[in-house]
Amino acid sequence: MRHALGLTRARFRAARRRGKSDDGGIGPLRGLLRGLPRPAKRVLLIGSDIVLLLLVLETSFSLRLGNVFVPSNDQLALMLAAPVIAIPIFVRLGLYRAVIRYLPDRAIWVTVQAMSLATLLWVCLLFLTSMSGLEGAPRSIPLFYWVFGIWAVAGSRFAAKALLWPSGTAIKRLIRRQVLIYGTDAASLQLAAALHRQADRFVAGFIDPDGTLRGRDVMGIRVYSESSISDLIRNYGIKEIFVSLPSVDQERRKRLLSELHEHPVKIRVLPAISDFASGKGLQGQLRDLEIDDLLGRSAVPPEPSLLAGMIEDRAILVTGAAGSIGSEVVRLVARWKPRRLVLLDINEYGLYQLEQSLKRMGVEDAVYMLGSVADESMVRNLLERHAIAVVFHAAAYKHVPLVENNVLAGVRNNVLGTLAVARQAHQCGVENFVLISTDKAVRPSNVMGASKRWAELITRHFGEKATLAGTGQKFCAVRFGNVLGSSGSVVPLFREQIEAGGPITLTDEGMMRYFMSIHEAAELIVQAGALSEGGDIFLLDMGEQVRIRKLAENMIRLAGFMEKSAENPEGDIEIRVVGKRSGEKLVEELFYDPNTAIPTTHPKILRARRPNAAGNVVETELECLRQLVDEGDETRIRQRLMDFLKL
């Protein structure tokens, strides 16, 4: 690490030395001025402004009177009062906070504001002087003072910038995009050195999240505290902030986003120093801060023994393999070297895409099967032909409004499809069966949620049958909430709406949901299967629920936009409330009764307490449901689905 930092600093110093050639004999003076501490530079700048304002007044009087002006005592007092009035205003408006080296174009506008206010107050003093009978100044003097004062104060700063950074560097830095780097770790220093060599960005400062380096210079760049971010954005015209992910935890990322809620600033992230050292290009490694970086929890590392026990040297079947959850489970399984990997899905193109993805991972011998899980004879053939030991059942229709309007298809796939796969897994001696369920199965208010609750009961039923028969087979269901990046999730929907220019459509201001990363979900699904004792329903710890309104606001900010609202009509993206859809709940639940959740050996996996067995009732109800599906009576199917779950 020290070696890497040393190289970074050496390269940075070398780059700076290259910019110091052709000093024209003023190199020592330039070096002296650059080396002054920040307070000394401010004092020098204040002294310069005092002298300039006095010279401006002398010039104004001389131009107005047509000769060299020699003030009277009264006029001298008025002239001396001008900088006394102006300097506090300059301080208040931040003219001494901006660093000359990083001076943005907006400094001219700040100077205009400061000189306008200073001139106005000085005119008031002139008026009072005149009313007192003392000798004042011609009425045109304030106008001269205002015009020449703006020119002198702003011009002196840009002239100093050109003097201290010659050979066109000042001009280049005026047109370069000013950025901040959030973090002071090795990756941040490496990024600063890389940006120094680029023509389009200039580092205005580091932000130290801990504040231990505040006020110091690192590689010639000033380090600021986190509380200074808003002032830095205003003073330097910051357009981008680069965040070093290794040194900034999730809570700090959230705090940073909250700090920037009034500023349309783009946040980009950079990876660990190892990614730079591997030779990967800088531009290819930088990416926008995503909502996943804020919502994803600090995941517990998976237990290798659980993953290996479920996967290594075993024949695995994944249904719904081309779906977002199913495909992530497939990729995880493929990395743990199963004896055989069989992938079943009804989506031809999705299965083709999965095949291409696995080939890029080096997986050449997977078996890809097109078909429906409701085709029981096909499922049995697959299980027997490939001697399947583990089934991950991810096949399901999960979009609430679509399933609500297509009851027959939803029940046939989610309920009868699960029945077909679970029954054949039981009969063919499959050792582990894992159903992937959803939080919408808890007290369901829609057909999709009810169908998944039925799937849980089917899985529990066959788990109990296996336990009673002593077969050693383990059937379980794994229940969790929304997965970031999954198809149909609110996150990709909001992202598409932002890219289209809005509006973001929100069903209700009070809508709340659980979120977790798709990678963590896949790991926990497999590990939960390894913990099964038969007939279990596992609950994944999803952390705190997220208010969807807040999610939308954060995604707008992350995209570099401002929310358009009644309070901010000039914003970019509107959030529009459109009302709840049929069957949609405001708040989802993971538990029927949180007090009955039992901890497991894994800190992120809980086990729901088992109710009394009701196997015969489940089988009877399933037969009735099958008959209703064959008859195509959607009204009675919907009623049967819901009524049974109320028992």
C-alpha distance (Angstrom), angle and dihedral (degrees) to the residues before:
residue distance angle dihedral
M1 . . .
R2 3.82 . .
H3 3.78 89.2 .
A4 3.81 90.8 52.4
L5 3.80 92.4 48.4
G6 3.79 90.7 47.2
L7 3.80 91.4 52.7
T8 3.78 91.0 47.6
R9 3.80 93.3 51.3
A10 3.81 91.7 44.6
R11 3.80 92.3 52.5
F12 3.77 91.1 46.7
R13 3.81 92.8 50.4
A14 3.80 90.2 47.2
A15 3.79 90.9 52.4
R16 3.77 90.4 50.2
R17 3.81 91.9 48.1
R18 3.79 89.0 55.1
G19 3.79 88.0 58.6
K20 3.80 92.3 53.5
S21 3.80 98.3 69.2
D22 3.83 122.1 110.5
D23 3.78 94.0 31.6
G24 3.78 91.1 163.1
G25 3.81 92.9 -133.5
I26 3.80 96.1 -59.3
G27 3.79 95.5 93.5
P28 3.83 95.3 112.6
L29 3.83 91.7 51.2
R30 3.78 91.3 47.0
G31 3.79 91.1 49.3
L32 3.81 91.1 48.4
L33 3.80 93.1 51.5
R34 3.79 93.3 45.2
G35 3.78 91.2 49.8
L36 3.80 95.9 54.3
P37 3.81 115.0 112.3
R38 3.79 116.6 -107.6
P39 3.87 96.0 -104.1
A40 3.81 90.7 51.5
K41 3.80 90.5 50.8
R42 3.81 90.2 52.0
V43 3.81 91.9 50.5
L44 3.81 89.7 48.8
L45 3.80 90.6 50.1
I46 3.81 92.8 48.5
G47 3.81 90.5 49.7
S48 3.79 89.8 49.1
D49 3.81 91.4 51.8
I50 3.82 92.0 50.0
V51 3.80 91.6 52.5
L52 3.81 92.4 44.0
L53 3.80 94.0 50.3
L54 3.81 91.1 50.1
L55 3.82 90.1 49.0
V56 3.80 89.7 48.1
L57 3.82 90.9 54.8
E58 3.81 92.1 46.1
T59 3.81 89.4 50.7
S60 3.81 91.9 46.2
F61 3.82 93.1 52.7
S62 3.81 92.0 44.4
L63 3.82 93.0 51.2
R64 3.78 92.1 46.5
L65 3.82 95.2 47.2
G66 3.81 96.4 37.7
N67 3.82 96.8 -126.2
V68 3.77 142.0 59.2
F69 3.77 106.2 -58.9
V70 3.80 120.9 -130.6
P71 3.81 108.1 -172.9
S72 3.77 125.8 -139.6
N73 3.78 119.7 -128.7
D74 3.81 91.4 -94.2
Q75 3.80 92.3 48.3
L76 3.79 91.8 45.6
A77 3.80 88.9 54.8
L78 3.81 89.6 51.1
M79 3.80 91.1 49.9
L80 3.80 92.7 49.1
A81 3.80 89.8 48.3
A82 3.82 91.8 58.6
P83 3.84 97.2 72.6
V84 3.82 89.9 38.0
I85 3.81 87.2 60.3
A86 3.80 96.2 38.6
I87 3.82 103.0 47.1
P88 3.85 96.9 62.3
I89 3.81 88.5 48.6
F90 3.80 90.5 50.6
V91 3.80 89.4 50.5
R92 3.80 92.9 48.3
L93 3.81 93.8 49.8
G94 3.79 92.6 48.6
L95 3.79 102.8 -109.9
Y96 3.80 88.9 140.7
R97 3.80 95.5 44.6
A98 3.79 95.3 64.6
V99 3.80 112.7 88.1
I100 3.81 111.7 -126.9
R101 3.79 91.0 -136.3
Y102 3.83 91.8 60.1
L103 3.81 98.3 33.5
P104 3.83 108.6 156.7
D105 3.80 127.7 -150.8
R106 3.81 91.3 -106.5
A107 3.82 88.2 68.8
I108 3.82 86.2 82.2
W109 3.80 90.7 58.3
V110 3.80 91.5 48.0
T111 3.81 88.8 50.7
V112 3.82 90.6 51.7
Q113 3.81 90.1 51.8
A114 3.80 93.0 47.0
M115 3.82 94.9 47.0
S116 3.81 91.6 45.7
L117 3.79 92.0 55.2
A118 3.81 93.0 42.3
T119 3.82 91.4 49.7
L120 3.81 91.9 48.1
L121 3.80 92.2 53.5
W122 3.81 91.1 45.1
V123 3.83 89.6 52.3
C124 3.80 88.1 54.0
L125 3.80 88.5 53.7
L126 3.83 89.9 49.4
F127 3.79 89.8 52.0
L128 3.81 92.6 50.5
T129 3.81 90.3 47.3
S130 3.79 91.3 51.5
M131 3.82 91.4 47.8
S132 3.82 88.8 52.7
G133 3.80 92.0 56.3
L134 3.82 94.3 -112.6
E135 3.79 122.8 135.6
G136 3.81 109.4 -88.2
A137 3.79 135.4 170.8
P138 3.82 137.5 -83.2
R139 3.80 114.8 -87.8
S140 3.82 92.8 -113.5
I141 3.81 93.4 59.1
P142 3.86 95.3 82.2
L143 3.81 90.0 54.0
F144 3.81 91.4 50.9
Y145 3.80 89.6 45.1
W146 3.83 92.1 51.8
V147 3.83 95.9 47.3
F148 3.79 97.3 41.8
G149 3.82 91.7 40.2
I150 3.81 92.3 57.3
W151 3.78 90.3 47.0
A152 3.81 93.3 48.0
V153 3.82 99.1 43.5
A154 3.81 96.3 43.3
G155 3.80 94.1 36.3
S156 3.80 93.3 51.4
R157 3.80 90.8 56.2
F158 3.78 95.9 48.7
A159 3.81 90.1 43.2
A160 3.81 89.6 53.3
K161 3.78 88.9 49.7
A162 3.80 91.3 52.3
L163 3.82 91.0 46.3
L164 3.78 96.4 48.8
W165 3.82 94.8 42.2
P166 3.80 105.6 34.0
S167 3.82 135.3 173.5
G168 3.79 94.6 61.8
T169 3.79 94.3 -54.3
A170 3.80 93.2 119.0
I171 3.79 91.9 52.6
K172 3.78 91.1 47.4
R173 3.79 91.3 50.9
L174 3.77 91.2 49.9
I175 3.80 90.5 59.8
R176 3.82 96.8 36.9
R177 3.77 117.9 98.8
Q178 3.80 110.9 -104.9
V179 3.81 113.1 -130.7
L180 3.79 138.5 177.6
I181 3.80 126.4 -143.1
Y182 3.81 114.2 -142.5
G183 3.79 104.6 -150.0
T184 3.79 137.7 33.9
D185 3.80 101.3 -139.5
A186 3.80 126.1 119.9
A187 3.81 93.1 -85.6
S188 3.82 90.2 53.5
L189 3.81 92.3 51.2
Q190 3.78 91.2 47.3
L191 3.80 89.7 51.4
A192 3.82 91.8 49.8
A193 3.80 90.5 53.2
A194 3.81 91.0 48.3
L195 3.81 93.4 48.3
H196 3.81 90.3 49.8
R197 3.80 88.1 63.8
Q198 3.80 93.1 50.3
A199 3.78 125.7 87.8
D200 3.79 101.3 -142.9
R201 3.82 106.2 53.1
F202 3.79 135.9 47.6
V203 3.81 125.4 -166.7
A204 3.81 109.6 -126.2
G205 3.79 93.8 -177.0
F206 3.79 150.7 -41.1
I207 3.80 123.0 -99.5
D208 3.80 113.2 -142.8
P209 3.84 108.0 -154.9
D210 3.81 91.1 -160.6
G211 3.80 95.5 44.9
T212 3.82 93.3 -136.3
L213 3.82 93.4 121.3
R214 3.81 96.9 39.0
G215 3.80 112.7 141.6
R216 3.80 94.8 16.4
D217 3.79 128.5 111.7
V218 3.81 117.7 -121.8
M219 3.80 114.2 -168.8
G220 3.80 87.9 -15.3
I221 3.82 92.7 -54.9
R222 3.79 122.1 114.0
V223 3.83 119.0 -116.7
Y224 3.82 117.4 -139.9
S225 3.78 135.0 -170.8
E226 3.79 123.3 -107.9
S227 3.81 91.2 -107.6
S228 3.82 90.5 62.7
I229 3.81 95.7 63.9
S230 3.82 97.7 97.6
D231 3.81 92.7 48.0
L232 3.80 91.2 47.5
I233 3.80 91.3 51.5
R234 3.80 91.6 50.9
N235 3.80 96.1 42.8
Y236 3.79 99.3 42.8
G237 3.79 101.5 30.6
I238 3.81 91.3 -120.0
K239 3.82 113.2 -163.3
E240 3.81 101.2 173.5
I241 3.79 137.6 32.6
F242 3.80 119.6 -162.4
V243 3.79 114.1 -150.7
S244 3.79 121.9 -157.9
L245 3.81 102.8 -140.5
P246 3.83 95.9 -160.7
S247 3.82 91.5 60.5
V248 3.81 99.8 37.7
D249 3.79 121.1 69.0
Q250 3.79 125.3 -153.7
E251 3.81 95.8 -95.0
R252 3.80 91.3 54.3
R253 3.81 90.3 49.0
K254 3.81 89.0 54.5
R255 3.80 90.9 47.0
L256 3.80 90.9 50.1
L257 3.79 91.7 51.3
S258 3.81 90.5 49.3
E259 3.81 90.0 50.5
L260 3.81 89.8 54.2
H261 3.80 97.9 48.7
E262 3.83 91.8 112.8
H263 3.79 95.9 44.6
P264 3.84 126.9 74.0
V265 3.80 92.1 -139.4
K266 3.80 124.0 150.2
I267 3.80 115.2 -128.8
R268 3.79 117.4 -152.3
V269 3.79 128.8 179.8
L270 3.78 133.8 -143.1
P271 3.80 127.2 -157.9
A272 3.78 131.8 -128.3
I273 3.80 122.9 -57.6
S274 3.81 89.9 -105.1
D275 3.80 90.7 69.5
F276 3.80 91.0 56.0
A277 3.78 91.4 45.5
S278 3.81 90.7 53.0
G279 3.78 89.6 69.2
K280 3.79 97.4 -107.2
G281 3.80 114.2 149.0
L282 3.78 117.7 -101.2
Q283 3.80 95.3 -129.0
G284 3.78 90.6 51.1
Q285 3.80 91.9 53.1
L286 3.80 98.7 48.5
R287 3.79 115.6 87.0
D288 3.77 138.5 166.9
L289 3.79 117.9 -88.4
E290 3.80 104.3 -101.1
I291 3.77 130.0 -151.3
D292 3.83 85.8 -115.6
D293 3.82 87.9 68.0
L294 3.81 88.8 60.1
L295 3.80 101.4 37.4
G296 3.78 100.4 39.1
R297 3.79 111.7 96.3
S298 3.78 127.3 -135.3
A299 3.77 94.5 -86.8
V300 3.80 121.3 -142.0
P301 3.82 109.6 -121.0
P302 3.81 110.6 -105.7
E303 3.78 119.3 -104.5
P304 3.82 105.9 -114.1
S305 3.79 92.3 -153.0
L306 3.82 91.6 59.9
L307 3.80 93.7 47.1
A308 3.79 93.8 44.9
G309 3.78 92.8 46.8
M310 3.79 91.6 54.5
I311 3.80 99.3 42.3
E312 3.81 118.8 17.5
D313 3.80 114.4 106.5
R314 3.81 93.1 -10.7
A315 3.81 131.1 118.6
I316 3.81 108.2 -112.2
L317 3.82 129.5 -164.4
V318 3.82 119.2 -165.2
T319 3.80 116.6 -170.8
G320 3.79 118.0 -158.8
A321 3.79 84.4 25.6
A322 3.81 95.0 161.0
G323 3.81 94.1 55.7
S324 3.78 123.2 98.2
I325 3.83 95.9 -100.9
G326 3.79 94.6 34.1
S327 3.81 94.0 51.2
E328 3.81 91.7 49.7
V329 3.81 90.1 51.5
V330 3.82 88.1 49.2
R331 3.81 92.6 53.3
L332 3.78 91.3 48.3
V333 3.80 92.1 48.6
A334 3.82 91.6 47.4
R335 3.81 91.1 57.0
W336 3.82 91.3 56.5
K337 3.81 95.1 58.4
P338 3.80 106.7 -117.0
R339 3.80 117.7 -164.5
R340 3.81 89.3 -121.4
L341 3.80 133.3 1.6
V342 3.82 117.6 -155.6
L343 3.80 117.7 -174.2
L344 3.81 122.3 -163.8
D345 3.80 125.9 -171.8
I346 3.80 138.6 144.6
N347 3.83 91.9 -141.9
E348 3.82 107.6 91.4
Y349 3.80 97.6 -170.0
G350 3.79 92.5 43.5
L351 3.80 90.3 52.2
Y352 3.81 90.4 49.1
Q353 3.82 91.0 51.9
L354 3.80 90.3 49.3
E355 3.79 90.2 51.3
Q356 3.81 91.2 53.6
S357 3.80 90.9 47.7
L358 3.80 93.0 51.1
K359 3.80 92.0 47.6
R360 3.80 88.8 56.3
M361 3.81 86.2 54.9
G362 3.80 89.7 52.9
V363 3.83 95.7 -104.8
E364 3.80 106.3 140.9
D365 3.80 105.6 154.8
A366 3.82 103.6 57.0
V367 3.82 117.4 127.9
Y368 3.82 115.0 -127.3
M369 3.81 116.6 -158.8
L370 3.80 127.5 -174.5
G371 3.78 113.5 -151.3
S372 3.79 150.0 94.2
V373 3.79 124.3 -84.6
A374 3.81 87.0 -136.3
D375 3.83 88.7 68.0
E376 3.80 95.5 91.8
S377 3.82 97.4 -177.2
M378 3.81 91.2 52.4
V379 3.81 90.8 48.9
R380 3.80 91.3 50.5
N381 3.80 90.9 49.3
L382 3.81 90.8 52.6
L383 3.79 93.6 49.1
E384 3.80 94.1 48.6
R385 3.80 99.0 40.2
H386 3.82 94.3 51.0
A387 3.83 97.4 33.0
I388 3.80 90.6 -126.6
A389 3.82 114.4 -153.9
V390 3.83 100.3 177.2
V391 3.81 130.4 35.1
F392 3.81 123.3 -166.4
H393 3.80 104.2 -167.5
A394 3.82 107.3 -157.3
A395 3.81 98.6 144.4
A396 3.81 109.2 119.5
Y397 3.77 143.9 123.4
K398 3.80 103.8 -115.3
H399 3.82 108.8 169.4
V400 3.80 105.0 109.4
P401 3.85 101.0 -150.6
L402 3.83 93.6 43.6
V403 3.79 94.0 49.8
E404 3.80 89.9 44.3
N405 3.81 88.8 58.7
N406 3.82 94.7 39.6
V407 3.79 103.2 47.5
L408 3.81 96.5 158.6
A409 3.81 94.5 52.2
G410 3.81 92.1 43.5
V411 3.81 94.9 51.5
R412 3.79 93.7 41.4
N413 3.81 91.7 53.8
N414 3.81 103.8 32.2
V415 3.81 100.5 36.4
L416 3.80 108.5 21.9
G417 3.81 91.7 34.0
T418 3.81 90.3 54.7
L419 3.81 89.5 46.4
A420 3.81 90.9 52.8
V421 3.81 95.3 49.0
A422 3.82 95.2 41.9
R423 3.81 93.9 46.7
Q424 3.79 93.5 49.2
A425 3.80 91.3 44.3
H426 3.81 88.2 54.1
Q427 3.80 93.7 46.9
C428 3.83 94.9 44.1
G429 3.79 94.2 50.7
V430 3.82 98.8 -111.4
E431 3.81 106.2 178.1
N432 3.83 100.0 -148.3
F433 3.80 128.9 24.4
V434 3.83 118.3 -176.2
L435 3.81 120.8 -173.0
I436 3.80 116.0 -159.4
S437 3.81 105.8 -140.9
T438 3.81 136.8 172.5
D439 3.79 141.6 -127.0
K440 3.81 87.2 -113.8
A441 3.81 87.1 75.4
V442 3.82 89.6 73.4
R443 3.82 111.1 93.8
P444 3.82 89.4 -22.4
S445 3.79 119.7 -144.6
N446 3.80 96.1 -176.5
V447 3.80 140.8 46.0
M448 3.80 94.5 -104.6
G449 3.81 93.3 53.5
A450 3.80 91.9 44.5
S451 3.80 92.0 49.5
K452 3.81 90.6 52.8
R453 3.81 91.0 48.8
W454 3.81 88.2 53.8
A455 3.82 87.9 50.2
E456 3.82 89.0 54.2
L457 3.81 91.1 50.9
I458 3.81 91.0 48.6
T459 3.80 90.5 52.1
R460 3.80 91.9 47.5
H461 3.82 90.1 47.7
F462 3.80 93.5 56.0
G463 3.79 90.7 43.2
E464 3.79 89.5 56.4
K465 3.81 91.3 46.3
A466 3.82 90.3 52.6
T467 3.80 91.1 48.6
L468 3.80 92.9 49.8
A469 3.81 91.2 47.3
G470 3.82 92.1 47.2
T471 3.82 93.4 -130.0
G472 3.83 93.5 141.0
Q473 3.81 90.8 -128.6
K474 3.82 116.3 145.4
F475 3.82 119.8 -146.6
C476 3.80 119.4 -179.0
A477 3.80 142.8 156.4
V478 3.81 126.0 -139.8
R479 3.81 116.3 -150.5
F480 3.81 124.4 -164.2
G481 3.81 142.4 144.0
N482 3.80 135.8 -111.8
V483 3.77 118.6 -22.4
L484 3.79 119.1 -145.1
G485 3.78 111.9 -115.2
S486 3.80 96.4 10.5
S487 3.80 117.6 139.2
G488 3.79 112.2 -87.4
S489 3.80 92.6 16.7
V490 3.79 117.7 140.8
V491 3.82 92.3 -119.3
P492 3.85 98.3 66.1
L493 3.82 88.8 40.1
F494 3.80 92.1 55.4
R495 3.81 90.1 44.7
E496 3.81 91.2 55.0
Q497 3.80 91.5 47.5
I498 3.81 91.6 51.2
E499 3.81 91.4 49.1
A500 3.81 88.5 51.7
G501 3.81 90.8 53.6
G502 3.80 96.4 -102.9
P503 2.88 163.4 -132.0
I504 3.79 103.4 -164.8
T505 3.79 107.3 -145.8
L506 3.79 115.1 -138.9
T507 3.78 121.0 -173.7
D508 3.81 96.0 -153.2
E509 3.81 137.3 -5.7
G510 3.81 90.6 -128.4
M511 3.81 97.5 49.7
M512 3.83 112.7 132.1
R513 3.79 131.3 -177.7
Y514 3.82 142.0 177.3
F515 3.81 117.9 -117.6
M516 3.79 136.3 -168.7
S517 3.80 135.0 163.2
I518 3.78 117.7 -90.3
H519 3.80 91.6 -127.4
E520 3.81 93.0 54.0
A521 3.82 90.5 46.1
A522 3.81 91.7 54.9
E523 3.81 92.5 48.8
L524 3.80 92.8 49.1
I525 3.81 92.4 46.9
V526 3.80 91.9 56.6
Q527 3.81 93.4 43.2
A528 3.80 91.7 48.6
G529 3.79 88.7 54.4
A530 3.79 89.2 55.3
L531 3.83 90.4 52.9
S532 3.80 94.2 52.6
E533 3.79 119.5 125.3
G534 3.80 93.3 -177.4
G535 3.81 129.4 -75.1
D536 3.81 93.6 24.2
I537 3.78 128.2 151.5
F538 3.79 109.0 -154.8
L539 3.80 123.8 -159.0
L540 3.79 120.6 -153.4
D541 3.80 116.2 -139.4
M542 3.82 102.2 -115.4
G543 3.80 97.7 -179.9
E544 3.81 119.1 -139.0
Q545 3.79 124.2 -9.8
V546 3.81 117.1 -108.9
R547 3.80 123.8 -134.8
I548 3.81 106.0 -124.8
R549 3.81 92.1 -145.2
K550 3.81 89.3 58.2
L551 3.80 89.7 46.3
A552 3.82 90.6 55.5
E553 3.82 92.1 48.3
N554 3.80 91.8 50.5
M555 3.80 92.9 48.3
I556 3.81 90.3 52.8
R557 3.81 90.4 52.0
L558 3.79 92.8 46.0
A559 3.80 89.2 54.7
G560 3.81 88.9 56.6
F561 3.81 95.2 -108.0
M562 3.80 136.8 117.2
E563 3.78 125.2 -125.8
K564 3.80 114.3 -105.4
S565 3.80 110.2 -135.1
A566 3.80 143.2 139.5
E567 3.82 88.2 -85.6
N568 3.82 91.8 47.1
P569 3.84 109.0 29.7
E570 3.81 90.5 165.2
G571 3.82 91.8 62.6
D572 3.79 124.5 116.4
I573 3.83 110.6 -129.5
E574 3.80 125.5 38.6
I575 3.81 123.3 -148.5
R576 3.80 108.2 -144.0
V577 3.82 123.8 -167.5
V578 3.82 109.0 -141.7
G579 3.81 101.5 173.1
K580 3.80 134.4 -105.8
R581 3.78 119.6 -56.5
S582 3.77 123.2 -128.2
G583 3.80 111.8 -69.1
E584 3.81 94.6 5.1
K585 3.82 120.1 139.9
L586 3.79 125.5 -148.4
V587 3.80 94.0 -139.5
E588 3.81 126.4 24.9
E589 3.81 124.5 -146.4
L590 3.79 133.1 -150.0
F591 3.82 96.9 -165.0
Y592 3.76 136.7 50.3
D593 3.79 85.2 -155.4
P594 3.83 117.7 5.6
N595 3.80 89.9 -159.7
T596 3.81 91.4 65.2
A597 3.82 95.6 56.1
I598 3.81 111.0 116.5
P599 3.83 121.1 -152.0
T600 3.80 118.8 -123.5
T601 3.79 130.3 -158.1
H602 3.82 87.9 -87.5
P603 3.85 114.1 76.3
K604 3.82 93.6 -142.6
I605 3.82 97.9 46.2
L606 3.82 125.3 76.6
R607 3.80 129.1 -176.2
A608 3.82 121.5 -136.6
R609 3.80 113.9 -132.1
R610 3.79 111.1 -107.0
P611 3.81 119.8 -115.8
N612 3.77 121.7 -143.2
A613 3.80 113.9 -67.3
A614 3.82 116.1 -94.7
G615 3.79 100.4 175.1
N616 3.81 98.6 145.2
V617 3.80 91.8 48.7
V618 3.82 91.5 51.3
E619 3.80 92.5 50.4
T620 3.81 91.9 48.3
E621 3.79 93.2 49.0
L622 3.80 91.9 47.1
E623 3.79 90.9 53.9
C624 3.81 90.7 50.7
L625 3.80 90.3 48.2
R626 3.81 91.7 50.5
Q627 3.81 90.5 53.1
L628 3.80 91.3 50.9
V629 3.82 90.5 50.1
D630 3.81 90.1 51.1
E631 3.81 88.7 50.9
G632 3.82 91.5 47.8
D633 3.82 94.3 -132.7
E634 3.82 102.3 154.3
T635 3.81 95.4 177.6
R636 3.80 94.0 55.5
I637 3.83 91.2 41.1
R638 3.80 90.5 55.3
Q639 3.80 91.1 47.2
R640 3.82 93.1 47.3
L641 3.79 91.9 48.7
M642 3.78 93.3 54.0
D643 3.81 100.0 35.9
F644 3.80 95.0 55.6
L645 3.81 91.8 52.1
K646 3.81 90.4 55.4
L647 3.82 92.0 60.9
